[in-house]
Each structure stands twice: as C-alpha cells, then as structure tokens.
Amino acid sequence: MPVLNRIAAFQDDMIAWRRDFHRHPELAFEEVRTSGIVAEKLREFGVDEVVTGIAGTGVVGVIRGNAPGKAIGLRADMDALPILEKSGVEYASTIPGKMHACGHDGHTTMLLGAAKYLAETRNFAGTVHVIFQPAEEMGGGAEVMVKEGLFERFPMERVFAIHNWPGIPAGEMHWRAGPVMAAVADIEITITGKGAHGAMPHMGNDPVVIAAQIVTALQSVVARNVEPVEAGVVTIGKIEGGNAFNVIPETVSLRGTARWFRPEVGDVLEKKVVEIASGIATAFGASAEVRFFRMYPATINDAEATELAARAAATVVGEANTKELPKPTMGGEDFAFMLNAKSGSYLMLGGGRGASDAGLHHPKYDFNDEILPVGASFFATLAEQLLSAAGQGRDDGR
C-alpha cells in the first residue's frame, strides 16, 4: 500500500504503540493512561502546544506549519468497550471485561503517526489541530468537547476523521457526501403490572404478556409510520423480568435502540414508540414508563469537504482504491456533534483481511496493524493538501 516514506519508516513504532493501547483499554471518560501517553508522545514529537483536560481526558495538539495560513482539525477517538476479549492474540487486553473492540486504539495510533510526521516536516502553511477525543462509545465525548469550547479555543476551517472498517478490503478508502451514519436513540420501557403465582394468572396482571404485545406492535412503527423511501429502525434488544419459571413478575423492562437520518423521522419514531407502549399497557390495565433518549445526531458529511478528503485518500491509496460508499450505515457515531458545529467529513478505511475477520464490537475482533501507516499517511496528506501555500487563497480550500 503506498504510504509516505517517513511514516512507513516508523510503522514498527506505531504497531508497538497500538498494541500497548490494546493491552490497556479504558472506557469512556476513564482514558487517563491513554491520554497521558498521547500527551507525552505529542510533546516528544515537538508539537507546539499540547492541551489536556478537555472533556476530562481529551487532548488537543497544535502543530504550526512553515508559514501562516488556515487551520484544520484531525480527530481520533480513544475509548474502549465493556467486552471480554476472546481474540487470543498475544497483545490481548489485560483488563477483564474491557476491550478495544472497535479499533479506537488504531485510530489513536494513526493520528499520533500523522502528528509525528507533521511536527517533523512542517510542510504546510497554517495550523493542524490533532484532536484525541474520549468517550465515543458511551457518553458523547465529542459533544462534551464542543460544549467546552473546542472550536472556539482551537479555531479551524474544517474537521476530519476516519474509522477502520473490517468489511472493506485493507487499503481501500470509502467516502460519502451527505448522511454517512445514523442518529441514535436509546429506548427504555418499564411495564408495571401485578405479580402472581404462575398457576393463578387471573390473580395478577402479567407484564410479560404485555411486553410481548409491545415488542410485536413496535414492529409497525417504521413499517406503517415512516415513508417507505426514508430509513428508520426500531429494535428491542433486551427483555428482562422475573426470577422464577412459575412466578408472574411485577415488572418487565425492555431496552432497545432507534435509528434514523432525517430529524422528522426521529420525531415520528419517538412519538409512536411512546404512544404504542403506553397505549398497550393501559389497554391491559397496567402502566408503562417510556424513555426515548436521543444520543447522537446523524453524521452528515459536507460535500466539499468530502471531495477534498477523497482527493487525499486517492493520493495515498490510489484512485482505484478510493470508492464512494454506496449507502450510509445505520450505526451511530458521535463525531456527528463536531460535524454539526463545523464543516468536515468522516471516511471509512478498509482493514479487512478476509471472510474470517470478526466484525466491530465482536470479542474476537483484531485490528489490522498493516493499515496504520495508511491512515497516518491519509491524515498527513490531507493536511498538506488543504494547507498548501499555493492553495491558501482559494475558496475551496485546495
């Protein structure tokens, strides 16, 4: 895979950094060790300013080029997931129940590699802000960084990020203008009925039966309330209630997720989930407490910024390996908060090695270290192209 020669030269260093992060995963807003290493390395690389403590464990490095000019931001996430690792690799997590199962250790490493290169070469006019964000998986760390003044403290024209994608062949980069990932809501429904002996159901009001009716009815939310050409998802992934096979419990809880792209669709999903769950419970003589928590907005790529990012990707991996993502994914991504506040783009970097690869958030997931210099080269090339001295006066940023 064609990468910048200087970055290729320290690929072994990046692999060591990534595997060290992988052995020591930290959950949302707990990335104390990770962010400490990030800050230490940025200072070691000669980054002009290293600011810590943003959103608790967030880090921002400021790298100034060889002449004045515009500024851009490059972002990576640092947090792990509450998953027990089963990959069997020699650098597996040393902390039971915590694992880098989404490749954020790789994202952090790629941005560190780019920062090292950019701090050494300074072959750009302007400023690059390298943003190491906590709590992407849970907690909305991007939102917290924005609320704490990220873009006021570090003014920039655009902001960019990438995500490794095992389902895409290693070395390919996929882009998409417009929606690329969905908005996310967390659904919680608690049904309260009346407990009884399982042999005497007439003495109670069975919340298990009511829960079953609600789950079935929720399948109509998208099918019969959302215009067919729109996208929406309502999924119940957890049902919990009761402690014995012969006892009708007092309560049953449902937990699920909703996904959409257009805000109007999200409004419909929320309204119907609340109405259906509450209405069915009332009809059965019970009650339902329904919570619809909007977590992340949809991730929307700016068309112009995406064109610029795709050009940088093609420079690194070649035109043939730079492809338009044919459709968005219903997965969620809190980089959406940054894109809501600033023009930018979010691309996918292929890391797939074959059909046997475990997917993201799987206990056997294993990040492909071969793509580390590809991602680092993309970030560095993007910075050099957008902040080239020749292009500073052009409105399109090229």
Secondary structure in CASP SS format (residue, H / E / C, confidence):
PFRMAT SS
TARGET T0000
AUTHOR 0000-0000-0000
METHOD secondary structure of the structure
MODEL  1
M C 1.00
P C 1.00
V C 1.00
L C 1.00
N H 1.00
R H 1.00
I H 1.00
A H 1.00
A H 1.00
F C 1.00
Q H 1.00
D H 1.00
D H 1.00
M H 1.00
I H 1.00
A H 1.00
W H 1.00
R H 1.00
R H 1.00
D H 1.00
F H 1.00
H H 1.00
R H 1.00
H C 1.00
P C 1.00
E C 1.00
L C 1.00
A C 1.00
F C 1.00
E C 1.00
E C 1.00
V H 1.00
R H 1.00
T H 1.00
S H 1.00
G H 1.00
I H 1.00
V H 1.00
A H 1.00
E H 1.00
K H 1.00
L H 1.00
R H 1.00
E H 1.00
F H 1.00
G C 1.00
V C 1.00
D C 1.00
E E 1.00
V E 1.00
V E 1.00
T E 1.00
G E 1.00
I E 1.00
A C 1.00
G C 1.00
T C 1.00
G E 1.00
V E 1.00
V E 1.00
G E 1.00
V E 1.00
I E 1.00
R E 1.00
G C 1.00
N C 1.00
A E 1.00
P E 1.00
G E 1.00
K E 1.00
A E 1.00
I E 1.00
G E 1.00
L E 1.00
R E 1.00
A E 1.00
D E 1.00
M C 1.00
D C 1.00
A C 1.00
L E 1.00
P C 1.00
I C 1.00
L C 1.00
E C 1.00
K C 1.00
S C 1.00
G C 1.00
V C 1.00
E C 1.00
Y C 1.00
A C 1.00
S C 1.00
T C 1.00
I C 1.00
P C 1.00
G C 1.00
K C 1.00
M E 1.00
H C 1.00
A C 1.00
C C 1.00
G C 1.00
H H 1.00
D H 1.00
G H 1.00
H H 1.00
T H 1.00
T H 1.00
M H 1.00
L H 1.00
L H 1.00
G H 1.00
A H 1.00
A H 1.00
K H 1.00
Y H 1.00
L H 1.00
A H 1.00
E H 1.00
T H 1.00
R C 1.00
N C 1.00
F C 1.00
A E 1.00
G E 1.00
T E 1.00
V E 1.00
H E 1.00
V E 1.00
I E 1.00
F E 1.00
Q E 1.00
P C 1.00
A C 1.00
E C 1.00
E C 1.00
M C 1.00
G C 1.00
G C 1.00
G H 1.00
A H 1.00
E H 1.00
V H 1.00
M H 1.00
V H 1.00
K H 1.00
E C 1.00
G C 1.00
L H 1.00
F H 1.00
E H 1.00
R H 1.00
F C 1.00
P C 1.00
M C 1.00
E C 1.00
R E 1.00
V E 1.00
F E 1.00
A E 1.00
I E 1.00
H E 1.00
N E 1.00
W E 1.00
P E 1.00
G E 1.00
I E 1.00
P E 1.00
A C 1.00
G C 1.00
E C 1.00
M E 1.00
H E 1.00
W E 1.00
R C 1.00
A C 1.00
G E 1.00
P E 1.00
V E 1.00
M E 1.00
A E 1.00
A E 1.00
V E 1.00
A E 1.00
D E 1.00
I E 1.00
E E 1.00
I E 1.00
T E 1.00
I E 1.00
T E 1.00
G C 1.00
K E 1.00
G C 1.00
A E 1.00
H E 1.00
G C 1.00
A C 1.00
M C 1.00
P H 1.00
H H 1.00
M H 1.00
G C 1.00
N E 1.00
D C 1.00
P H 1.00
V H 1.00
V H 1.00
I H 1.00
A H 1.00
A H 1.00
Q H 1.00
I H 1.00
V H 1.00
T H 1.00
A H 1.00
L H 1.00
Q C 1.00
S H 1.00
V H 1.00
V H 1.00
A H 1.00
R H 1.00
N H 1.00
V C 1.00
E C 1.00
P C 1.00
V C 1.00
E C 1.00
A C 1.00
G E 1.00
V E 1.00
V E 1.00
T E 1.00
I E 1.00
G E 1.00
K E 1.00
I E 1.00
E E 1.00
G C 1.00
G C 1.00
N C 1.00
A C 1.00
F C 1.00
N C 1.00
V E 1.00
I E 1.00
P C 1.00
E C 1.00
T E 1.00
V E 1.00
S E 1.00
L E 1.00
R E 1.00
G E 1.00
T E 1.00
A E 1.00
R E 1.00
W E 1.00
F C 1.00
R C 1.00
P H 1.00
E H 1.00
V H 1.00
G H 1.00
D H 1.00
V H 1.00
L H 1.00
E H 1.00
K H 1.00
K H 1.00
V H 1.00
V H 1.00
E H 1.00
I H 1.00
A H 1.00
S H 1.00
G H 1.00
I H 1.00
A H 1.00
T H 1.00
A H 1.00
F C 1.00
G C 1.00
A C 1.00
S E 1.00
A E 1.00
E E 1.00
V E 1.00
R E 1.00
F E 1.00
F E 1.00
R E 1.00
M E 1.00
Y E 1.00
P C 1.00
A C 1.00
T E 1.00
I E 1.00
N E 1.00
D C 1.00
A H 1.00
E H 1.00
A H 1.00
T H 1.00
E H 1.00
L H 1.00
A H 1.00
A H 1.00
R H 1.00
A H 1.00
A H 1.00
A H 1.00
T H 1.00
V H 1.00
V H 1.00
G C 1.00
E H 1.00
A H 1.00
N H 1.00
T E 1.00
K E 1.00
E E 1.00
L C 1.00
P C 1.00
K C 1.00
P C 1.00
T E 1.00
M E 1.00
G E 1.00
G E 1.00
E C 1.00
D C 1.00
F C 1.00
A H 1.00
F H 1.00
M H 1.00
L H 1.00
N H 1.00
A H 1.00
K C 1.00
S C 1.00
G E 1.00
S E 1.00
Y E 1.00
L E 1.00
M E 1.00
L E 1.00
G E 1.00
G E 1.00
G E 1.00
R C 1.00
G C 1.00
A C 1.00
S C 1.00
D C 1.00
A C 1.00
G C 1.00
L C 1.00
H C 1.00
H C 1.00
P C 1.00
K C 1.00
Y C 1.00
D C 1.00
F C 1.00
N C 1.00
D H 1.00
E H 1.00
I H 1.00
L H 1.00
P H 1.00
V H 1.00
G H 1.00
A H 1.00
S H 1.00
F H 1.00
F H 1.00
A H 1.00
T H 1.00
L H 1.00
A H 1.00
E H 1.00
Q H 1.00
L H 1.00
L C 1.00
S C 1.00
A H 1.00
A H 1.00
G H 1.00
Q C 1.00
G C 1.00
R C 1.00
D C 1.00
D C 1.00
G C 1.00
R C 1.00
END
